[in-house]
Amino acid sequence: MNLAIPKWSRLTPSKGSNPSPLLKEIEAERYLVGGAVRDQLLGLTPKERDWVVVGRTEQQMLEAGFQSVGKDFPVFLHPNSKEEHALARTERKTAPGYRGFTVHAAPDVTLEEDLLRRDLTINAIAEGHDDTLIDPYKGEEDLQQGLLRHVSDAFSEDPVRILRIARFAARFGKWGFKVTHPTHKLMQQMVKSGEVDALVPERVWQETVKALQTERPDRYFEVLRNCGALARIFPELEALFGVPQPAHHHPEIDSGIHPLMVLQQAVKLSDKPEIRFAALVHDLGKATTPQTEWPKHHGHEARSSKLVKQLCKRLKAPKSYRELALAVAQYHGHYHRAEEMRPATILKMLEGIDAFRRAERFEEFLIACEADQRGRTGFGEAEFTQGATLRRAYAAAHSIDTKSILTDGFEGKAIREELQKRQTAAIRTALI
């Protein structure tokens, strides 16, 4: 890996009117840290900037005009830029999970000690006011080599770091970033010790959604699987690996490989994380197919829907994710058979996914199902017509005006029956 490392621009001083001498002193002494330095070194535009202040007290920060916002450790907002400034601190593990820490923040905590508590070397680089990089743990070298390496064994004290390193593997997947062997072994130990079991659903979901928004979200799940965490966090996905599928439909054969391929196709088709999630979990039911029926998976759609409900409930997934994922899980088989189905069956599917009230969801459904088609070995660039067929069917059914049915004198239950009759006829005509 050969990254061009640009020089960080001169750090911006306070632009407030008549800043206090103390504020000027703190600005001259502070260090830019973490993601902002890392992203700039990678040639990316940082989304936000975080700062560490060494040698100061909470009282001095308040006197300089900073606003205290930290609950568990001293974090402040700059009076003008509103960027976060934290006092240099160390952390000590006191209980299982990611919240079991005691924080020590004091003027005697050095910058190097603060950087030592961070997760990865690439996130443990600081920059001073004179543009000098402070890099005691060789993070810049790891950036150049595309390596994800833990800073210290304290990495194992926080299970969220397993999710974060998997997410970084996804975010920097286009550069081929890899987890180093020692870090991988440490992650495995964290899983075996049960540390990963302390993760709360909200944090798992938060990191997963961030990963789904990257260019290589499949890497997130691969890293989790390689260290054993996928089986603990996403057991429904883990259970798919090793389950065969018919080779003529799925040359990749393995039911666990398929959803990761589908996920990558979804990335090419849409930037919506809801679509990518639905694409990932659409086939969960194949893991529950009796072995006597392998490699076929008759009726897996209904079983997939049940498992999607289970997964979404456990992770507290938002309604928009859950509803689309359920629609794709239940009806993706209908999509694939679109050109073989009777008009009445197509109409039933359209009603099932609430297409007439949720046109946007219908389009999201089609995209996720197309990703399913393409997420197979040798099918990535193939031509498919099912989406166009269903769009024509939808347009035809949607064109039927309920007002005309009322004008024709239909009442009560007869209105719906007549509407379905006319919609079915319209679909039949459109697909001739």
ChimeraX attribute file (.defattr): number of C-alpha atoms within 10 A of each C-alpha:
attribute: neighborCount
match mode: 1-to-1
recipient: residues
	/A:1	12
	/A:2	9
	/A:3	13
	/A:4	10
	/A:5	13
	/A:6	11
	/A:7	12
	/A:8	15
	/A:9	9
	/A:10	10
	/A:11	15
	/A:12	9
	/A:13	12
	/A:14	16
	/A:15	10
	/A:16	10
	/A:17	7
	/A:18	8
	/A:19	14
	/A:20	12
	/A:21	10
	/A:22	14
	/A:23	21
	/A:24	14
	/A:25	11
	/A:26	17
	/A:27	18
	/A:28	16
	/A:29	16
	/A:30	22
	/A:31	28
	/A:32	22
	/A:33	23
	/A:34	22
	/A:35	19
	/A:36	23
	/A:37	24
	/A:38	21
	/A:39	16
	/A:40	16
	/A:41	21
	/A:42	18
	/A:43	14
	/A:44	12
	/A:45	11
	/A:46	14
	/A:47	8
	/A:48	9
	/A:49	14
	/A:50	16
	/A:51	24
	/A:52	23
	/A:53	24
	/A:54	22
	/A:55	16
	/A:56	17
	/A:57	17
	/A:58	18
	/A:59	9
	/A:60	13
	/A:61	24
	/A:62	16
	/A:63	13
	/A:64	19
	/A:65	17
	/A:66	22
	/A:67	17
	/A:68	18
	/A:69	14
	/A:70	13
	/A:71	7
	/A:72	10
	/A:73	17
	/A:74	20
	/A:75	22
	/A:76	22
	/A:77	20
	/A:78	21
	/A:79	17
	/A:80	13
	/A:81	12
	/A:82	11
	/A:83	15
	/A:84	19
	/A:85	26
	/A:86	24
	/A:87	26
	/A:88	29
	/A:89	24
	/A:90	20
	/A:91	18
	/A:92	13
	/A:93	16
	/A:94	11
	/A:95	11
	/A:96	17
	/A:97	19
	/A:98	17
	/A:99	16
	/A:100	14
	/A:101	17
	/A:102	13
	/A:103	14
	/A:104	14
	/A:105	21
	/A:106	17
	/A:107	14
	/A:108	13
	/A:109	18
	/A:110	17
	/A:111	22
	/A:112	16
	/A:113	15
	/A:114	18
	/A:115	26
	/A:116	24
	/A:117	19
	/A:118	21
	/A:119	24
	/A:120	26
	/A:121	26
	/A:122	28
	/A:123	25
	/A:124	27
	/A:125	27
	/A:126	26
	/A:127	21
	/A:128	18
	/A:129	16
	/A:130	12
	/A:131	15
	/A:132	12
	/A:133	18
	/A:134	20
	/A:135	18
	/A:136	17
	/A:137	21
	/A:138	15
	/A:139	24
	/A:140	24
	/A:141	13
	/A:142	18
	/A:143	24
	/A:144	17
	/A:145	16
	/A:146	22
	/A:147	21
	/A:148	25
	/A:149	25
	/A:150	29
	/A:151	22
	/A:152	15
	/A:153	12
	/A:154	15
	/A:155	22
	/A:156	23
	/A:157	21
	/A:158	21
	/A:159	23
	/A:160	22
	/A:161	19
	/A:162	24
	/A:163	25
	/A:164	19
	/A:165	24
	/A:166	25
	/A:167	28
	/A:168	22
	/A:169	29
	/A:170	28
	/A:171	22
	/A:172	18
	/A:173	19
	/A:174	11
	/A:175	15
	/A:176	16
	/A:177	21
	/A:178	21
	/A:179	20
	/A:180	14
	/A:181	11
	/A:182	11
	/A:183	22
	/A:184	20
	/A:185	13
	/A:186	17
	/A:187	28
	/A:188	19
	/A:189	16
	/A:190	22
	/A:191	22
	/A:192	14
	/A:193	11
	/A:194	15
	/A:195	19
	/A:196	28
	/A:197	16
	/A:198	14
	/A:199	20
	/A:200	16
	/A:201	15
	/A:202	13
	/A:203	13
	/A:204	17
	/A:205	18
	/A:206	13
	/A:207	16
	/A:208	20
	/A:209	18
	/A:210	17
	/A:211	25
	/A:212	27
	/A:213	18
	/A:214	22
	/A:215	17
	/A:216	23
	/A:217	30
	/A:218	25
	/A:219	26
	/A:220	26
	/A:221	24
	/A:222	18
	/A:223	23
	/A:224	24
	/A:225	18
	/A:226	13
	/A:227	20
	/A:228	19
	/A:229	25
	/A:230	20
	/A:231	16
	/A:232	16
	/A:233	22
	/A:234	17
	/A:235	13
	/A:236	23
	/A:237	24
	/A:238	21
	/A:239	18
	/A:240	21
	/A:241	15
	/A:242	13
	/A:243	18
	/A:244	20
	/A:245	20
	/A:246	15
	/A:247	12
	/A:248	8
	/A:249	12
	/A:250	18
	/A:251	14
	/A:252	19
	/A:253	19
	/A:254	18
	/A:255	24
	/A:256	23
	/A:257	19
	/A:258	23
	/A:259	25
	/A:260	23
	/A:261	22
	/A:262	28
	/A:263	27
	/A:264	23
	/A:265	23
	/A:266	27
	/A:267	24
	/A:268	12
	/A:269	15
	/A:270	15
	/A:271	14
	/A:272	13
	/A:273	20
	/A:274	22
	/A:275	29
	/A:276	29
	/A:277	21
	/A:278	29
	/A:279	32
	/A:280	28
	/A:281	24
	/A:282	29
	/A:283	30
	/A:284	29
	/A:285	25
	/A:286	27
	/A:287	24
	/A:288	16
	/A:289	18
	/A:290	11
	/A:291	12
	/A:292	7
	/A:293	9
	/A:294	14
	/A:295	18
	/A:296	15
	/A:297	19
	/A:298	13
	/A:299	13
	/A:300	21
	/A:301	24
	/A:302	17
	/A:303	19
	/A:304	25
	/A:305	23
	/A:306	16
	/A:307	23
	/A:308	25
	/A:309	15
	/A:310	13
	/A:311	20
	/A:312	19
	/A:313	13
	/A:314	15
	/A:315	17
	/A:316	14
	/A:317	18
	/A:318	12
	/A:319	10
	/A:320	11
	/A:321	16
	/A:322	19
	/A:323	19
	/A:324	23
	/A:325	27
	/A:326	25
	/A:327	22
	/A:328	30
	/A:329	30
	/A:330	24
	/A:331	20
	/A:332	24
	/A:333	14
	/A:334	18
	/A:335	22
	/A:336	18
	/A:337	12
	/A:338	20
	/A:339	16
	/A:340	12
	/A:341	13
	/A:342	13
	/A:343	22
	/A:344	16
	/A:345	14
	/A:346	24
	/A:347	21
	/A:348	13
	/A:349	18
	/A:350	18
	/A:351	12
	/A:352	13
	/A:353	21
	/A:354	14
	/A:355	18
	/A:356	16
	/A:357	11
	/A:358	11
	/A:359	13
	/A:360	10
	/A:361	19
	/A:362	22
	/A:363	15
	/A:364	21
	/A:365	27
	/A:366	20
	/A:367	21
	/A:368	31
	/A:369	28
	/A:370	23
	/A:371	27
	/A:372	28
	/A:373	22
	/A:374	22
	/A:375	25
	/A:376	21
	/A:377	15
	/A:378	11
	/A:379	15
	/A:380	16
	/A:381	8
	/A:382	8
	/A:383	9
	/A:384	13
	/A:385	11
	/A:386	20
	/A:387	19
	/A:388	12
	/A:389	16
	/A:390	21
	/A:391	14
	/A:392	16
	/A:393	24
	/A:394	22
	/A:395	15
	/A:396	20
	/A:397	26
	/A:398	16
	/A:399	11
	/A:400	16
	/A:401	12
	/A:402	14
	/A:403	9
	/A:404	11
	/A:405	17
	/A:406	14
	/A:407	9
	/A:408	9
	/A:409	9
	/A:410	15
	/A:411	12
	/A:412	8
	/A:413	8
	/A:414	13
	/A:415	17
	/A:416	14
	/A:417	12
	/A:418	16
	/A:419	18
	/A:420	17
	/A:421	14
	/A:422	19
	/A:423	24
	/A:424	23
	/A:425	15
	/A:426	21
	/A:427	24
	/A:428	17
	/A:429	12
	/A:430	16
	/A:431	13
	/A:432	5
